[in-house]
Amino acid sequence: MTSPTEPAAPAQGQGADPTRFSSGYRVYVTFLMAFAFALASADRGIMSILLVPIQKEFGVNDTAMGALAGTVFTVVYATAALPLARLADRGNRRNLIAAAVTVWSIMTALCGVATSIFTLALARIGVAAGEAGHGPAVMSSLGDLYPRHRRGLAFGCISVGTAIGSGLGAALVGKISDLHGWRSAFLVMGVPGLVAGALIFFTLVEPRRGAFDGGAPLVKASTWASVRYIFGISTVRRMLGALVVMQFATGAFLIWVPAFFVRVHHLTTAQMSLGFGLALSVGSALASLLVGAVTDRLSRVGERWRARYCGIGVICGAPFVLLMLLADNTPLAFIALFGAMLMAGGITAGSTVAYLSVIRSDVRGLASAMMGLVLSVVGAGLGPLVLGAANDMLKHDFGSQAVKYSLLAIPVLWITAGSLFYLAGNSADKDVAALLHEDAQRGG
């Protein structure tokens, strides 16, 4: 592979100058990061696809499965992300990403040899701990790989990896499970990450921080001071409110929609995972590319449009979720799911760029982890658990149809989140101007 820089990298310890990276190298890094995100998404979502066969083997109720699939994973993920994010902001992000990918892949494979719900939970804790070091380090590193006006498309490409991992991973997992059992699915899904981890470690270089943000000296602040700085920004606080509501809904959505198609539409795991996987992956991939390209262009008018675009997409996606739940025809239900993902599937990319655009480069890893902590515990961590408990309460009256009625809360939550996203854009232009002024003063 050709050298990523022309000429050689700057002094040791500072990282390579990203302004001198070749276009080919940027594409390669983005593709590799997208591949890693695809694996993370597939390994994280495998529990929702295999929920029914695992539940049958271990004989636990929906509340327990909701806790295992959502709460246990997200609490560990969010807690471990904080110290690992500080390591990402101060150390070598390339090495951290490579180690994280390798660890969660090994632990995914170990899920396949679990002998009880307890040992399965321990293996999932390992997956969560591994993935915790990945996201903040990638978000921080990617922000130093591209200039501000190109970050939306770059993050969109990363989210395409997430979409493909969620969708095609679901289809693959379902097929393997039907042919060889759920344990084989875990074992097979753990292998690609070992290859990805090696490629990241041996072929990438660490980019120097802040080169595209004026080159101002980095601020050396304590963790508590950095946290106060991050949440002192109006746009960050407003985006957090919108994302909490959205993640609560999305966490429940991704865990229980597969069960909805199995229980309500009476599909096999393979049938469900194929339809669910294609609708999720294709819809979200297209949405992620669209949100990246469109918001990069709109940001030239004003940074406020990054958040506002997210709001419009989520609100437009809510009616499709309602149609999916109420449709008696299975193909129509999958088409509606595709429509929902096409409207709202790019929210991760759009919202991440929206809040990272107003934050200094030296704390982007911590910012990603802090947002992830709140979103995981309050949002995605509680969503599957609450909906699982609702399923159990409604099961007496509605039987296998209970999950459909529980999921009717999702469109309401999406509309609420979309409105909050739109309002969050009101302070973005002012916060970006303040950041640029601060960078200019430090660099002056």
ABEGO torsion letter per residue (X at the ends): XBBABOBBBBBBGAEBBAAABBAAAAAAAAAAAAAAAAAAAAAAAAAAAAAAAAAAAAGBBAAAAAAAAAAAAAAAAAAAAAAAAAAAAABBAAAAAAAAAAAAAAAAAAAAABABAAAAAAAAAAAAAAAAAAAAAAAAAAAAABBAAAAAAAAAAAAAAAAAAAAAAAAAAAAAAAAAEAAAAAAAAAAAAAAAAAAAAAABBBBBBGAAAGGBBBBBBBAAAAAAAAAABAAAAAAAAAAAAAAAAAAAAAAAAAAAAAAAAGBBAAAAAAAAAAAAAAAAAAAAAAAAAAAAAAAAAEAAAAAAAAAAAAAAAAAAAAAAAABABAAAAAAAAAAAAAAAAAAAAAAAAAAAAABBAAAAAAAAAAAAAAAAAABAAAAAAAAAAAAAAAAAAAEAAAAAAAAAAAAAAAAAAAAAAAAAAAAAAAAAAAAAAAAAAAAX
